[in-house]
Amino acid sequence: MDVPNPAGIVIDQAFDQLIRKRFFKGVRFDEPSGDPGWFGPHSPVWYVHEHTPAMILGLGAAAVIETLHPDFAWMGYDHSRAVERVAGRPTGGVDPEGLLVRGGHSFSFFMAVGHGPTPAADRVTRAVRGMHNKVRGVRPDGRAYDADDPETLRWAYATVVWGIATAHERYHPRPLTGADLDEYYRQFVKVGEALGGVDLPDTKVAVAEYLLDSVPLMGVTMPTVDLLTSLNSRSTPLPVRAVTGLAEWALLDLQPGWAKKLLRVPHYSPPTVIARRAAVWSGLNAARYGAGPLREVRQSRQRVNRKRAETTALHVA
């Protein structure tokens, strides 16, 4: 019997109030019986995404690197709920409630396509594509942007798969490597294609090359500066500043070298980097293994195994 430990109960209750009740509405992970979803329980996608804290860190790193693309930066500035607005106009600040909404929707989406049954994965993908259809506008320099543009979709896909996979490599206690890691990249293409992407890079090397080839298009615009300002741990309450400061550092530390140059990430000595990465590794894995897997992950495995148990029972009868 799967009995959550006390830490798991506390975290599950907090997750229920902050995320599940608001952003998982209508998404069932426990049915239909036997449905493996898009990938199945033995897939690299399930393995990588089951480490929820590392996946969240990877999504955060992706959000940082995404803003280096000016089209993407202004798209978020003009349309994202995470941006504070007064009388409908962006102020450059962060709306905490809007940030939670954006993060909650993103996390629930990746949980649904990763672990959810096929109908749920199909439904949330259609919903996201519907939202993308409305995201278009013009940058301050007069250049138009469109969330459905093939290059925009390719950039969004590449940054997300890079972020999740990179956080997994660095902070999972038993990370996938070599061909197994490339299989994760290949499987993740299904998510990008379902959102409208075409000609997507499908290996670790191909994604890294695509990001590097995009450098001539990159730049630090005001939305990027605003994001970095919001990440500044000095603006957070003193009691949690050490934790938020380490989280901020981890997001920037995951960035590739060229992105660190654009973001002007400070250089730290090797012993400092090693010590900080060890602290992040300990914190992420204490959270993951201390609390146990999310309820949705447990339900997904039960969903897949239920059909097998029912079939076995029929044979025995």
LINFEN-V948069 format. One line per field, one symbol per residue. ss: DSSP state (~ for helix, > for strand, _ for the rest). A space follows every 50 residues. Layout:
ss: ???
//
This chain:
ss: _____~~~~~~~~~~~~~~~~~~____________________~~~~~~_ _~~~~~~~~~~~~~~~__>~~~~~~~~~~___>>>>__>>>>>>_~~~~~ ~~~~~~~~~~~~~~~__~~~~~~~~~~~~~~~___>>>_____>>>___~ ~~~~~~~~~~~~~~~~~~~~~______~~~~~~~~~~~~~~~~~______ ___~~~~~~~~~~_~~~>___~~~~~~~~~~_~~~__~~~~~~~~~~~~~ ~~~___~~~~~~~______~~~~~~~~~~~~~~~~~~~~~~___~~~~~~ ~~~~~~~~~~~~~~~~_
//
